[in-house]
Amino acid sequence: MFIATLIASDSLSAGDISAAMDRLEAAGCAPSVHGWIDTDKAADIFFGAAPDAARAALEGALGGIDVVVQAVAGREKKLLIADMDSTMITVECIDELADYAGIKPQIAAITEAAMRGELDFEGALDARVALLAGLEEAVIERCLAERVKIMAGAEVLIRTMRARGATAILVSGGFTRFAEPVAAQIGFHRAIANRLEIADGMLTGAVAKPIVGSDTKLQTLLAASLELGLLPEQTLAVGDGANDLAMIKAAGLGVAYHAKPIVAAAAAARIDHGDLSALLYAQGIPRGEWVLG
């Protein structure tokens, strides 16, 4: 048995659900029953066959509505591995540091290409950090205070999952000086990220090795699953860039969040319209059970 969860960024109507049922029927998915998770906001449709056809039939078919298709078994997850930049926060920290150095367009172009999968992540990170050589260390704290904003839905997602017994780990290709305070604020159990090398109060232009990249994210997912005794279907991974693809593909539910095309195309689910609280609806958790603040 499978579930198609419809999640509205604005409002979900009975007509939207009916249209989705018709599409599933036409695609040979054998829809059966449906029900609200939260009235006018999120609903489940249960169906018996062809989940790939269901996703093809529903994604993008209903304006402003995200669709998550998955098996009923293992729906609520016990492990979340999450990216940070442009996923748990609204910015790319290295681009914002570059703005203080007066070279944001130059570095942002490299960041965008790397996130689209057009450049090797590790090499692109080394190249960008090298351009920051000589930037005062104090700028990091200024950037954290002035530019870094928590993504909508991030805190309620992590705090709710933790309250229900899940483990949450932030694994970022960004930097510890951002990831550690962000993880603490949102409520993650721990954070893994790259360490900027600093000498005499200045960035040296180097990042400590080995670089936290795609393989680190994947290995963190696999190691945490083993440590916690979890099956793959009990895991969730979310990110937006090419360096998130390996963990997204390996997770029981891999989610592309407002993601680059290469990630959105490869992920098992995508959130294009809503905020991160959509991942609670994807697990069948209604708003009345969310942990706020």
Secondary structure, DSSP 8 states (H G I E B T S, - for coil): -EEEEEEESS---HHHHHHHHHHHHHTT--EEEEEEEETTTEEEEEE-S-HHHHHHHHTTTSTTEEEEEEESTT-S-SEEEE--TTTTBSS-HHHHHHHHTT-HHHHHHHHHHHHTTSS-HHHHHHHHHHTTTT-BTHHHHHHHHHT--B-TTHHHHHHHHHHTT-EEEEEEEEEHHHHHHHHHHHT-SEEEEE-EEEETTEEEEEE-SS---HHHHHHHHHHHHHHHT--GGGEEEEESSGGGHHHHHHSSEEEEES--HHHHHHSSEEESSS-TTHHHHHTT--GGG----
